[in-house]
Amino acid sequence: MCRRPAAGGWFGKDAATGRRGWSSPRAAVVLSLAAFLCSVADQASADALLSNLDEGDGTSIAVGISSDAPSFNATQAIRFQTGSSERGYNLTSIKAVLANAAASDGVRVRIFNARSNGNPYYSLYTLTNPAISDGTLTFTPPASATLQNGTRYFVMFDSTASGAGNDYEIQGTESDSLNSAATGWSLNTDRHAGNGVSLSW
């Protein structure tokens, strides 16, 4: 989750076609993915910098290799932009709501930077998983994970498992609303769906 920095400093939304720009559903997270939530450590405030976690409406977004599409490894990415804190932000956690999830599904959450065309570029940080189960889970980045101000990033969900049936779901939402957004922070209103085999979008 992302919280406002103290003294300027810490940080902590057609799978078949792989094309970007779906308007719905979005992931809910805190930084919140479809739902996701981001927060930064702040001595003065525990408020999330960006969250739509409470907007989840029962929509689900598939990740991994399903039995119905064994040749497609679904990867989902949600773009967000950071605020204007002069010293940037230190990412402390990301929360997302998972369903039909187990350790064998190879759940992986990473932070990517963005290309100038708005697509994910390359991985910056891989977060540590909690015990994988259904429900709201908190993923932990490396202690050194920092985000620059005024910069676009992605929270990316994929699977490291091989073989059909190793898939899971992220809670989604059709809503554009945010539960929490610090000044300058924004969550993109579409998501990027890609094929994890080639990481094409």
N, C-alpha and C positions, 0 to 999 in steps of 0.2 A: 504494500500500500504506500501511497506517496503523501508525505506531509510537508507543510511549508517549512523552508529552512530557517533556522535561527541565524541571525547575522549573515544573511545572504547565502546559505549554503546547503541544504540537503533535499534530496528527492524521495521521499518515502516511507479500440472497440475495435460462373456455373462450375461448382466443384468439378463437374464433368468437362468443362472447357478450360478451367484454370484462368479465366479472365478476371481482371480486377473490376472494381466499381459496382459491386452489388450494393443496392441500397438497403436490402434487408435479407435476412435478419443480421443484426450486429451482435458481437459477443458482449456479454456483460462482465465487466471486471472492475476491480478497484486497484489502481490507476484507472479501474474495474473493467475487465474484458467483456463483452456481450452480456457477460458482465466482467469487467475487470477493475481493479482498484490499484492506484499507485500511491505510495506515501513516502514522505521523507521524514527523517528524524528531526524533530524540532523541540527544543527545550521549552518553548512557550505554547505549542499547539500540537494536538494529535489529530487534527482534521486532515482528511485525505485531500491531496492536491487535485485529484481527478477521480471521479467514481460514477458509474452508472449501475452499480451492483444491485440496487433495489428496483431497477427497471425491468429485471428479468420477467418474461411473460409466458414461460413454458416453451418457447421456441428453442430448438436445439441445433447445434452446428457440429457436423461430423469431422473427426480428425482420425487419421490413420488409414489402415487398409481394411475395408469392410468385406464381408463374404459376398456381397452383391456386386462389388467392383474390385476384384482382386488385383487388377493391373494399375490401380490408381491409389497413391498414398496421399490422402488429403492433408494439406497444410493450410492453416488459417492464420492470418496476420491482421492486426488492428493498429491503425496509425494514430499517433497522438503528437501534440506539440507542446514543448515546455514553455514556461513563463520567462520573465525577464530578470530573475535574480542575478546580480552581477557575477557572483561566484559559482553559478551553476547549482547542481543538485546532486545529492547522494541517494541513489535508489536503495530503499530498505526492504521493500516487499511488494509483491503483487498477489492479489487474491482473485480467484475465479471459481465458479460453480461448475463442477463436473458431474456427469452421469454415466452409468454403464462403464465405469472406470475401474481398472485393477492394475496392480504393479506390472503384470505381464503385457499390458498394452503399451509400454514404453513411453509414457507421458513425458514430454519435454517442453519446457518453456524457456524462450530466449528473448533477448533484446537485440534488435537489428537497427542499423541506421538506415536512412532513406536515400535513394538516388534522386537526382534532380527531376526525374520524370514521375516521382511519387511512389515508385515501387521499392520493396525491400532490397537492400544492397548486400551487406555482409553482417555476420553475427558479431556482436560486441561482448555479450555476457550470456552464460548459461546459468539458469537459476537452479538451486537445490530443491528437490522435491520433498514434500512432507510424505507421510504414509498415504499412499494413494487409495482413495475410496470415493464414494458418491458424496456430494455436498460441497460446502465452501472450503476451499483449500488455500493455504498461504505458501507461496513459493518464495525462496530466499536467494537474493543475488549475492555475489562475492562482496566482501566488505569494502572493496575498492571500487565498486560500481558507481560511476558518476555520469551525469547527463549535463550537456552544455545548455545554456539558456537559448531561447528562441530557436530551437532545433527540432526537426521532425524525427521521430523514432517509431519503431513497430514493436509490439508485443506479439511474438510468434509462438503458436502451438503446433507441435507435430508429434510424430511417434518414431521411436528408434526400433520398434519391434518389426520383425519380418513375418510374412505369412498372413493370409486372409483371416479375418476375425479379430485381429489385434487393433481394434479401434475404440474410440471413446467419444463422448459428446461434451461440448461446452454449452452452458446455458446461454440463451440468446434473448434478444429483445427487438421489437419493431419500433421502439420509441427512440427519438432523438434526444430525449431529456437526460440531464445529468443530475445526480444527487449532490455532487460536490465538484466545484471547479475553481481553483485559485486563479487570481488575476493573470491573464495571458495564457493559461492552459486551455487546450481544446482537444476534443476527441473527434476524429474524422467520422463522417456519417456513412461511409461505406466500409467494406472489409475486402481484403485480398485473399482469394482462394487459389491455391497452387498445387502442383504435383511435387511432392517431396523428393521424388526420385531424381528430378532434374532441377528442382527449385525454380521452375518456370511459372510465370504468372499470366 
